[in-house]
Amino acid sequence: MFDLIKHLVKNDIQHTVSDNGNITITHNLDLEDISGVDTLPDNLTVGGWLDLSGTSITALPDNLTVGGGLYLRGTSITALPDNLTVGGW
């Protein structure tokens, strides 16, 4: 299972974790072609764009909010959750 917090800390990506464990990433999150990315935590917020292209993820988390674009090329995602919010193109 992919450890998002570990990835954020290792790559010095600005983020906050709320008391209830929700993760907010201030800017963009580029996970393109990173091996091991198979899940993301529920209630994740990304302020900029989110690139999951070329990852092994098969479903988006519940209550995902992306302020910019969402890139899913080369993934096995076949459906989008009803509670997905994407602000960009």
N, C-alpha and C positions, 0 to 999 in steps of 0.2 A: 504494500500500500504506500502511495506517495505521501511524504511528509511535507506539506506545504510550508508550515512554519519553519522547519529546518532549511528548506530551500530559500525562503525569504531572508532569513538571518544570514545564511552563507553568502548570498549574493547582494547583501546590503540593500534590500528593497524596502522602502519605507512603508510601514504598516502599523496597525493597532489591533489589539485583541480586546474585545469588551469583556465585562465581568461574566457574561453568559457564554463566552467563547466564540462569538462572531468575529470574523476577520474582515478588516477593511484595509484595502491596499490603495494608497493615495493616488498613484499614477497608473502606468501601464503594467501589465503582467505578460511577459513573453515566455511561454513554455514550449514554443515550437520545437519539434523533434527531440524533446528531452525524454529519454527512456525512463520508464517507470511511472509516468503520469497516467494513472488509471482511474483516479477519483479526485474529486475536490470536495471540500467540506460544505455542508448546507449553510445557507445564510451568508455566503461570501459576497462582498462588495468590492468591485474594482473600479476606481475612479476614471481611468482611461480605457484603453482597449485591452482585450484579452485574446491572446493567440494560443490556441490549442492544436494548431495544424501539425499533423504527423505524429500525434501522441496516440497512446492505446486507450484513451478514455472512450467509454461507450454510452455514458449518460451524463447530463448536466445536473448539478446539485439543485435541490429545492431552494427557492428564494434567491437565485443568483441575480445580482444587479451589476450591469456593466455600463459605465458612463459613455464609452466610445463604441468602437466596432467589436464584433465577436467573430473570430476566424476559426473555422472548424474543418478546413480542407484536409483530406486524408485521414479523418477520424472515422470511427464506426458508429457515430451518433446518427440515429434514424428518426428521432422525435425530439421536440423541444417541450420542456415543461410549461404548464399553463402559467406558472408564477414567475417566469423569466422576464426580466426587464433589461432592454438594450436601448441606450440613448443615441448611439451613433449609427453609422452605416457600415 
